[in-house]
Amino acid sequence: MLDKVRQEHIILGVDPGTLFMGYAVLRTVGQQVEILEFGAYDVHKLEGQYPRLQKEFFFLQEIIDKYKPTCLAIETQFVDKNPQTMIKIVHAQGVAIAAALSKDVPIYEYSPMKIKMAITGNGHSTKQQVAGMLQRFLHIPDEEMPKKLDATDALAIAYCHYLQLGMPVSEGGAKDWTTYAKRKGLTDKGLTGPNAQLLAALATVKKKK
């Protein structure tokens, strides 16, 4: 596991969308995490679903060519009351997956709840809460925080995958890293890197409550 963590990883996180597609590229080496680029790719001005999907496909191919990611982490299992919305999101997911497959990039899928659990310890956190935690972890200045939450959603997906490299939440049947830490008897003194930051951030949030 340690060898896997210490390797360099370039993680491309994608939050599929039909009007705005969130994307984020992280470079990680051990406990060091660097944001190479993140944002929300805007296709809402294009008329028609298929031209938008085509634009997203080509954009992701350009991102892959530019950064040579070692994997794609993508949100899946999207559920919406409107079947038409679900179908459009599934199409966007397929486009992102196809772009990665066209470049032989391995794909990892995460459910929205698992991503939230990994970042905040609460599978029902709001998008704003997830964005706030990421800002703390990655020391993002206020002026660099994007206005579109699609961007921070994608960053959360990429960071979620990074956390899995160091401490898979599936290990030992744990549903999230905090459960894993409790079962292993870990404290803030027993954790390092992003997991220690997460523990400290969660402790701060609990005190404010």
ABEGO torsion letter per residue (X at the ends): XAAAAABBBBBBBBBBBAABBBBBBBBBBEABBBBABBEBBBAAABBEAAAAAAAAAAAAAAAAAAAGBABBBBBBGBBBABAAAAAAAAAAAAAAAAAAAAAGBBBBBBBAAAAAAAAAGBAABBAAAAAAAAAAAAGBBAAABBABAAAAAAAAAAAAAAAAAABBAABGGBABAAAAAAAAGBBAAABBEAAAAAAAAAAAAAAAX
